[in-house]
Amino acid sequence: MQYAVIGLPLVAALLALLPVPHLPRAAAIASGVVQALLGVALAAGYSSPAATYEWAGPLARVQLQAEGFAATLITLGGVLGAVGAAASRRVPHERAYFALWSLLQAALGGVLLARDLVLFFVMWEAMLVPLAFLMWLWGSHDARGATLRFLLYTMAGSAFLLAGIVSLVVARESSDLALLAARPLGEVSQTLLAAFFVAGFAVKLPLFPFHAWLPRAYAAAPLPVTIVLSGIVAKTAAYGVVAICLPLFPNGMARLAPALVALAAVGALYGAILATRQRDLRTLIAYASLSHLNVIALAVFTGTAAASQAALVASVSHGLEIAALFLLAGILAQRAGGWSLGGLGGVAQSAPVLAAFTALAIVVTIGVPGTSGFAGEILVLAAAYARFPGAATVTALVMVLSAVYGLGLIRRAFHGPSLVTVRDLDRRERILIAPLLVAALALGVAPWIVSDRMPVPPPGRAEVAP
């Protein structure tokens, strides 16, 4: 089953290259749907034993296994992959576009399934190739500059990650994650290697202040690519911390935790403040996403089992809400003729369903009780407060600022004098967005559906001293 998570998108990529009308998009959508279903099955425990295939000696082998965090993110990645492919209509050179889209889905699956450090790094780097091409060739007028900045930042992070992997593998003569966790290093070595690994993951998360590539990339990339980049690619970095750093370097992560948690708290507040200052719809959502991604970072760096569960719930919630927000914003911008909030007003009069869907997505983002946003944020704050009450208190202000920029967006765009008349959501658009919002509400009512995928802490986890 694990091989199918990677293999099916590869098959879809080959099908996308065939000169058959409508096949590329259909293959990409079907691949995402099936990948999501496989993720559900893996999360439910229907997983075959880890399979190992040595392709270049014992230090370079294929070893795939799905755990709770990974299986849940595979489901989220499949959902967003299908939604993004369905939202990609009338793209030029669609065969190349959807082939790259499917390759990205395969690489994401490989990152989340790899139980070997060398394979993990190969898949981690493989994600960059289709992402870069999709941004460069199908992005906006600033696509090339944004892509170059994205590549420079991520490759710099990858250099630290590779240095850490090589040092660890050479020292222990193994790249098997289970064996490495069972043979911990000394505290000084753990701290140094943890810093290298975190530096690699921090860029793609992105942890403040390694976020400079984000606003420009989100604005330049095609909207479906932005959804996947924010909704699931960033979560692979959080997964890397939970699945690699915490089990392999428990003492090192404990020593680094106060500084990392402080950066995450500052980043969450910083992103929310900047979101309140934006007059461009896409940039506003980009900074709101940055804020919520740093809330997730706060959870993973807190370093407890409860915090990891909270990070998983918050990750799924963020993926659902950000996909819905970007889709709704894209529809609004396309029909209003631009992303500027200054040209919008009174849209609810001509498009009441669009206004209602956007208001619901904002409600989830703010974290109103009964939504997944509230479940994720309250779990993160509770877990963080037990260890770092100061950082948790600062991060709690994000909920207030989320209400400021969220309600301000609704007021400026949908209420007041009618400045623009737009067509309401059609049936296809409602079918595309409604399941995301329904899932966000369901997760808010029953967050245990996701949090219970991680019932016990990873081996070797150390509690972080306050």
Secondary structure per residue as TSV (DSSP state, phi and psi in degrees):
chain	resnum	aa	ss	phi	psi
A	1	M	-	360.0	-37.1
A	2	Q	H	-62.4	-39.0
A	3	Y	H	-65.0	-30.7
A	4	A	H	-66.8	-31.3
A	5	V	H	-60.0	-35.5
A	6	I	H	-92.0	-39.0
A	7	G	H	-68.4	-40.0
A	8	L	H	-63.8	-44.1
A	9	P	H	-61.7	-32.0
A	10	L	H	-66.4	-39.6
A	11	V	H	-63.5	-41.9
A	12	A	H	-62.0	-36.8
A	13	A	H	-63.6	-39.8
A	14	L	H	-67.2	-41.6
A	15	L	H	-64.0	-34.8
A	16	A	H	-64.4	-24.3
A	17	L	T	-80.6	-11.9
A	18	L	S	-72.9	140.7
A	19	P	-	-78.9	60.4
A	20	V	-	-116.6	124.6
A	21	P	T	-57.2	135.6
A	22	H	T	69.7	-7.9
A	23	L	H	-67.2	-42.4
A	24	P	H	-56.7	-48.3
A	25	R	H	-67.0	-42.8
A	26	A	H	-62.4	-40.0
A	27	A	H	-65.5	-40.5
A	28	A	H	-66.2	-42.0
A	29	I	H	-63.8	-47.1
A	30	A	H	-62.1	-39.2
A	31	S	H	-62.0	-42.6
A	32	G	H	-64.4	-42.0
A	33	V	H	-62.9	-46.5
A	34	V	H	-65.9	-38.9
A	35	Q	H	-62.3	-39.6
A	36	A	H	-62.8	-42.3
A	37	L	H	-65.2	-39.5
A	38	L	H	-63.9	-37.7
A	39	G	H	-62.5	-40.4
A	40	V	H	-61.4	-44.4
A	41	A	H	-63.3	-42.4
A	42	L	H	-65.5	-40.3
A	43	A	H	-65.6	-30.3
A	44	A	T	-80.2	-4.2
A	45	G	T	101.9	1.9
A	46	Y	-	-85.9	72.7
A	47	S	-	-126.6	136.0
A	48	S	-	-77.3	159.2
A	49	P	-	-59.3	156.1
A	50	A	-	-60.0	129.7
A	51	A	E	-103.1	136.5
A	52	T	E	-121.6	132.2
A	53	Y	E	-135.6	115.3
A	54	E	E	-85.6	118.2
A	55	W	S	-109.9	-11.4
A	56	A	S	-154.6	51.0
A	57	G	S	89.2	174.4
A	58	P	T	-67.5	-17.4
A	59	L	T	-93.1	2.5
A	60	A	S	-143.1	94.7
A	61	R	E	-143.8	159.7
A	62	V	E	-94.1	115.2
A	63	Q	E	-136.6	114.3
A	64	L	E	-118.9	134.0
A	65	Q	-	-158.6	137.9
A	66	A	-	-105.1	128.1
A	67	E	-	-109.4	-178.5
A	68	G	H	-58.1	-49.4
A	69	F	H	-62.6	-46.8
A	70	A	H	-64.5	-44.8
A	71	A	H	-62.7	-38.7
A	72	T	H	-66.8	-40.8
A	73	L	H	-69.7	-30.5
A	74	I	H	-62.2	-41.4
A	75	T	H	-61.3	-47.7
A	76	L	H	-61.2	-42.3
A	77	G	H	-63.8	-38.2
A	78	G	H	-65.1	-42.1
A	79	V	H	-62.7	-48.8
A	80	L	H	-68.2	-32.8
A	81	G	H	-64.0	-43.1
A	82	A	H	-67.5	-42.6
A	83	V	H	-64.4	-44.1
A	84	G	H	-64.0	-39.8
A	85	A	H	-66.5	-40.2
A	86	A	H	-66.1	-32.0
A	87	A	H	-79.9	-10.8
A	88	S	-	-88.9	88.1
A	89	R	-	-111.5	142.9
A	90	R	S	54.3	43.3
A	91	V	-	-84.4	141.7
A	92	P	T	-69.1	148.3
A	93	H	T	52.0	55.8
A	94	E	H	-65.1	-28.3
A	95	R	H	-64.1	-45.7
A	96	A	H	-66.4	-40.5
A	97	Y	H	-59.6	-52.5
A	98	F	H	-74.9	-25.0
A	99	A	H	-65.8	-44.3
A	100	L	H	-65.4	-37.9
A	101	W	H	-59.4	-44.7
A	102	S	H	-69.6	-36.2
A	103	L	H	-62.8	-37.8
A	104	L	H	-62.2	-41.7
A	105	Q	H	-62.8	-39.0
A	106	A	H	-65.3	-43.8
A	107	A	H	-63.7	-40.1
A	108	L	H	-59.6	-44.6
A	109	G	H	-61.5	-38.9
A	110	G	H	-64.7	-40.5
A	111	V	H	-60.7	-42.4
A	112	L	H	-78.8	-18.6
A	113	L	H	-100.7	-19.4
A	114	A	B	-63.8	127.8
A	115	R	-	-113.9	21.5
A	116	D	B	-131.9	131.2
A	117	L	H	-63.1	-38.9
A	118	V	H	-66.0	-44.8
A	119	L	H	-63.2	-40.1
A	120	F	H	-57.8	-45.5
A	121	F	H	-66.9	-39.0
A	122	V	H	-59.8	-46.4
A	123	M	H	-69.4	-35.6
A	124	W	H	-59.5	-44.6
A	125	E	H	-73.4	-32.7
A	126	A	H	-62.4	-27.8
A	127	M	T	-62.1	-31.8
A	128	L	H	-67.3	-32.0
A	129	V	H	-64.8	-58.1
A	130	P	H	-65.0	-34.2
A	131	L	H	-60.7	-47.0
A	132	A	H	-63.3	-43.6
A	133	F	H	-66.3	-40.5
A	134	L	H	-64.3	-40.3
A	135	M	H	-70.5	-43.4
A	136	W	H	-68.2	-44.5
A	137	L	H	-90.9	-26.3
A	138	W	H	-118.5	8.2
A	139	G	S	-83.6	-171.3
A	140	S	-	-81.8	-167.1
A	141	H	T	-62.7	-25.5
A	142	D	T	-98.0	17.5
A	143	A	H	-62.8	-41.5
A	144	R	H	-68.2	-44.1
A	145	G	H	-64.1	-42.3
A	146	A	H	-65.7	-39.0
A	147	T	H	-66.3	-42.7
A	148	L	H	-62.3	-42.9
A	149	R	H	-63.8	-43.4
A	150	F	H	-58.9	-46.1
A	151	L	H	-65.8	-40.5
A	152	L	H	-62.9	-45.8
A	153	Y	H	-63.4	-49.4
A	154	T	H	-68.7	-34.9
A	155	M	H	-70.2	-33.8
A	156	A	H	-63.6	-43.2
A	157	G	H	-63.4	-39.4
A	158	S	H	-64.3	-32.0
A	159	A	H	-62.8	-43.4
A	160	F	H	-64.1	-41.9
A	161	L	H	-62.9	-44.0
A	162	L	H	-64.1	-41.3
A	163	A	H	-60.9	-41.4
A	164	G	H	-65.9	-42.0
A	165	I	H	-64.6	-46.9
A	166	V	H	-61.1	-44.3
A	167	S	H	-61.2	-44.3
A	168	L	H	-69.3	-43.7
A	169	V	H	-65.9	-41.4
A	170	V	H	-66.5	-39.7
A	171	A	H	-67.1	-36.6
A	172	R	H	-105.3	-5.5
A	173	E	T	54.2	36.6
A	174	S	-	-159.4	147.8
A	175	S	-	-116.4	7.4
A	176	D	B	-74.9	122.8
A	177	L	H	-62.7	-38.9
A	178	A	H	-65.5	-42.9
A	179	L	H	-67.6	-39.0
A	180	L	H	-65.6	-38.0
A	181	A	H	-67.7	-30.4
A	182	A	H	-78.7	-13.2
A	183	R	S	-125.7	74.1
A	184	P	-	-67.6	152.6
A	185	L	-	-84.6	176.1
A	186	G	-	-69.5	165.6
A	187	E	H	-64.1	-41.1
A	188	V	H	-64.7	-45.4
A	189	S	H	-63.0	-40.3
A	190	Q	H	-60.5	-43.7
A	191	T	H	-63.6	-44.6
A	192	L	H	-64.7	-47.3
A	193	L	H	-68.3	-36.8
A	194	A	H	-60.5	-39.0
A	195	A	H	-64.2	-39.6
A	196	F	H	-66.0	-46.4
A	197	F	H	-65.1	-43.8
A	198	V	H	-63.7	-37.6
A	199	A	H	-60.3	-37.5
A	200	G	H	-68.0	-39.8
A	201	F	H	-80.1	-29.4
A	202	A	H	-63.3	-32.8
A	203	V	H	-67.1	-44.8
A	204	K	H	-80.8	-19.4
A	205	L	T	-58.4	-50.6
A	206	P	T	-95.8	140.1
A	207	L	-	-83.5	136.6
A	208	F	T	-59.7	133.6
A	209	P	T	-103.1	31.2
A	210	F	S	-94.9	31.4
A	211	H	-	-106.3	5.9
A	212	A	T	-60.8	-24.2
A	213	W	T	-76.5	-20.8
A	214	L	H	-66.2	-55.2
A	215	P	H	-58.6	-42.2
A	216	R	H	-68.4	-40.3
A	217	A	H	-67.5	-41.5
A	218	Y	H	-64.4	-34.4
A	219	A	H	-78.1	-29.0
A	220	A	H	-92.4	-30.2
A	221	A	S	-70.2	153.2
A	222	P	-	-56.4	145.6
A	223	L	H	-55.2	-45.5
A	224	P	H	-60.9	-35.4
A	225	V	H	-67.4	-39.3
A	226	T	H	-60.5	-39.5
A	227	I	H	-60.4	-46.8
A	228	V	H	-69.8	-40.0
A	229	L	I	-60.9	-44.4
A	230	S	I	-82.2	-40.2
A	231	G	I	-76.4	-30.5
A	232	I	I	-135.4	-38.3
A	233	V	I	-60.8	-42.4
A	234	A	H	-62.6	-31.2
A	235	K	H	-71.7	-22.3
A	236	T	H	-64.2	-28.0
A	237	A	H	-69.9	-42.9
A	238	A	H	-61.6	-40.1
A	239	Y	H	-62.0	-40.1
A	240	G	H	-60.1	-39.4
A	241	V	I	-65.0	-45.8
A	242	V	I	-69.5	-41.7
A	243	A	I	-88.7	-21.1
A	244	I	I	-117.9	-58.1
A	245	C	I	-64.5	-48.2
A	246	L	H	-67.5	-43.6
A	247	P	H	-71.0	-36.4
A	248	L	H	-84.0	-31.9
A	249	F	-	-129.1	59.3
A	250	P	H	-60.9	-44.0
A	251	N	H	-72.2	-38.0
A	252	G	H	-64.6	-42.3
A	253	M	H	-66.9	-33.1
A	254	A	H	-63.6	-37.5
A	255	R	H	-73.1	-33.7
A	256	L	H	-84.3	-17.2
A	257	A	H	-54.2	-46.9
A	258	P	H	-56.7	-43.3
A	259	A	H	-68.6	-42.1
A	260	L	H	-67.3	-40.9
A	261	V	H	-64.6	-39.4
A	262	A	H	-63.2	-42.8
A	263	L	H	-62.5	-41.1
A	264	A	H	-64.6	-41.6
A	265	A	H	-64.8	-43.2
A	266	V	H	-64.0	-41.9
A	267	G	H	-63.8	-39.7
A	268	A	H	-63.3	-44.0
A	269	L	H	-70.4	-40.4
A	270	Y	H	-61.2	-47.8
A	271	G	H	-61.9	-41.1
A	272	A	H	-66.6	-40.0
A	273	I	H	-63.5	-45.1
A	274	L	H	-64.5	-33.9
A	275	A	H	-62.8	-35.1
A	276	T	H	-69.5	-16.1
A	277	R	T	-97.5	-3.2
A	278	Q	-	-85.1	146.2
A	279	R	-	-117.5	3.4
A	280	D	B	-109.1	127.0
A	281	L	H	-61.6	-43.7
A	282	R	H	-69.0	-39.9
A	283	T	H	-67.9	-36.4
A	284	L	H	-58.8	-47.4
A	285	I	H	-67.2	-33.7
A	286	A	H	-62.1	-46.4
A	287	Y	H	-70.9	-33.3
A	288	A	H	-62.9	-40.0
A	289	S	H	-64.3	-42.5
A	290	L	H	-56.8	-43.1
A	291	S	H	-60.8	-47.4
A	292	H	H	-71.3	-31.2
A	293	L	H	-66.2	-34.1
A	294	N	H	-74.3	-25.7
A	295	V	H	-63.9	-42.3
A	296	I	H	-62.8	-40.3
A	297	A	H	-60.6	-39.1
A	298	L	H	-56.3	-42.0
A	299	A	H	-67.3	-48.4
A	300	V	H	-67.9	-31.6
A	301	F	H	-82.2	-14.9
A	302	T	H	-62.6	-36.6
A	303	G	-	83.7	21.7
A	304	T	S	-114.4	166.6
A	305	A	H	-62.5	-42.3
A	306	A	H	-63.7	-37.3
A	307	A	H	-68.3	-36.9
A	308	S	H	-66.6	-39.5
A	309	Q	H	-61.9	-43.2
A	310	A	H	-63.3	-40.8
A	311	A	H	-61.7	-37.2
A	312	L	H	-67.1	-45.1
A	313	V	H	-63.0	-44.7
A	314	A	H	-65.2	-34.9
A	315	S	H	-65.5	-45.9
A	316	V	H	-65.4	-43.4
A	317	S	H	-60.1	-46.1
A	318	H	H	-62.2	-41.4
A	319	G	H	-60.8	-42.2
A	320	L	H	-68.7	-47.0
A	321	E	H	-70.7	-37.6
A	322	I	H	-71.6	-34.4
A	323	A	H	-64.2	-45.5
A	324	A	H	-63.1	-43.0
A	325	L	H	-63.8	-46.0
A	326	F	H	-66.1	-39.3
A	327	L	H	-63.5	-46.6
A	328	L	H	-65.1	-40.7
A	329	A	H	-64.9	-39.3
A	330	G	H	-64.5	-41.3
A	331	I	H	-63.3	-44.7
A	332	L	H	-63.5	-44.4
A	333	A	H	-65.6	-38.9
A	334	Q	H	-63.4	-39.9
A	335	R	H	-84.6	-24.6
A	336	A	H	-91.2	-11.5
A	337	G	T	88.7	16.0
A	338	G	S	167.9	167.9
A	339	W	S	-92.8	-6.3
A	340	S	B	-71.5	131.8
A	341	L	G	-72.8	-18.9
A	342	G	G	-65.6	-25.6
A	343	G	G	-93.2	4.3
A	344	L	-	-106.1	157.3
A	345	G	-	164.7	134.9
A	346	G	-	66.5	23.5
A	347	V	H	-64.9	-26.9
A	348	A	H	-60.4	-24.8
A	349	Q	H	-68.4	-37.9
A	350	S	H	-98.8	-19.1
A	351	A	-	-136.8	71.4
A	352	P	H	-65.8	-34.6
A	353	V	H	-69.6	-41.2
A	354	L	H	-59.9	-42.3
A	355	A	H	-64.7	-40.8
A	356	A	H	-67.2	-43.5
A	357	F	H	-63.9	-41.8
A	358	T	H	-65.8	-41.2
A	359	A	H	-61.4	-40.4
A	360	L	H	-66.3	-40.7
A	361	A	H	-63.3	-38.7
A	362	I	H	-66.1	-39.9
A	363	V	H	-59.3	-41.2
A	364	V	H	-65.3	-42.5
A	365	T	H	-63.7	-41.5
A	366	I	H	-63.2	-35.9
A	367	G	T	95.5	43.0
A	368	V	-	-70.2	136.6
A	369	P	T	-51.9	138.4
A	370	G	T	99.3	-5.8
A	371	T	S	-113.3	163.9
A	372	S	H	-66.0	-29.7
A	373	G	H	-60.3	-42.6
A	374	F	H	-66.7	-44.3
A	375	A	H	-59.9	-46.0
A	376	G	H	-65.1	-46.3
A	377	E	H	-68.4	-41.2
A	378	I	H	-68.7	-35.1
A	379	L	H	-68.6	-40.2
A	380	V	H	-63.7	-46.9
A	381	L	H	-64.9	-39.5
A	382	A	H	-65.0	-43.5
A	383	A	H	-67.7	-41.2
A	384	A	H	-69.9	-37.4
A	385	Y	H	-63.5	-30.0
A	386	A	H	-64.3	-26.1
A	387	R	H	-114.0	-38.5
A	388	F	-	-132.5	76.6
A	389	P	H	-62.0	-33.5
A	390	G	H	-65.4	-47.7
A	391	A	H	-64.1	-38.0
A	392	A	H	-65.4	-38.7
A	393	T	H	-64.4	-42.6
A	394	V	H	-63.2	-43.2
A	395	T	H	-66.9	-28.9
A	396	A	H	-60.6	-26.4
A	397	L	H	-64.1	-19.1
A	398	V	H	-60.9	-35.0
A	399	M	H	-63.9	-37.0
A	400	V	H	-68.2	-46.6
A	401	L	H	-67.4	-31.7
A	402	S	H	-61.3	-39.2
A	403	A	H	-66.2	-34.8
A	404	V	H	-64.7	-53.7
A	405	Y	H	-75.7	-30.5
A	406	G	H	-69.8	-50.8
A	407	L	H	-68.9	-31.5
A	408	G	H	-64.2	-39.3
A	409	L	H	-61.8	-45.8
A	410	I	H	-62.6	-42.8
A	411	R	H	-64.7	-47.1
A	412	R	H	-71.0	-38.3
A	413	A	H	-86.3	-37.4
A	414	F	H	-111.4	-13.3
A	415	H	S	-124.8	178.5
A	416	G	S	83.0	-164.8
A	417	P	S	-59.7	141.0
A	418	S	-	-78.1	105.4
A	419	L	-	-96.7	-19.3
A	420	V	-	-150.5	145.2
A	421	T	-	-111.6	125.5
A	422	V	-	-126.5	157.5
A	423	R	-	-77.0	141.7
A	424	D	-	-74.1	170.1
A	425	L	-	-59.8	134.9
A	426	D	-	-88.2	-179.7
A	427	R	H	-63.0	-42.5
A	428	R	H	-62.4	-42.3
A	429	E	H	-67.6	-37.5
A	430	R	H	-65.2	-42.1
A	431	I	H	-64.5	-31.8
A	432	L	H	-73.9	-39.8
A	433	I	H	-93.6	-35.6
A	434	A	H	-56.0	-43.5
A	435	P	H	-60.5	-32.8
A	436	L	H	-64.3	-43.0
A	437	L	H	-71.3	-38.8
A	438	V	H	-63.3	-42.9
A	439	A	H	-62.8	-37.9
A	440	A	H	-65.0	-38.2
A	441	L	H	-70.3	-40.8
A	442	A	H	-63.5	-40.6
A	443	L	H	-66.8	-31.1
A	444	G	H	-67.3	-34.5
A	445	V	H	-78.0	-37.2
A	446	A	-	-132.3	69.4
A	447	P	T	-65.0	-18.2
A	448	W	H	-63.0	-20.8
A	449	I	H	-57.3	-35.3
A	450	V	H	-96.8	-46.2
A	451	S	H	-63.1	-31.2
A	452	D	T	-73.0	-5.1
A	453	R	T	-69.7	-13.9
A	454	M	-	-125.0	73.2
A	455	P	-	-73.4	-23.1
A	456	V	S	-132.7	153.9
A	457	P	-	-70.0	154.3
A	458	P	-	-61.3	154.1
A	459	P	T	-58.7	139.7
A	460	G	T	83.5	4.4
A	461	R	-	-65.7	132.3
A	462	A	-	-108.9	140.3
A	463	E	-	-71.9	142.9
A	464	V	-	-91.8	125.9
A	465	A	-	-69.5	140.7
A	466	P	-	-64.5	360.0
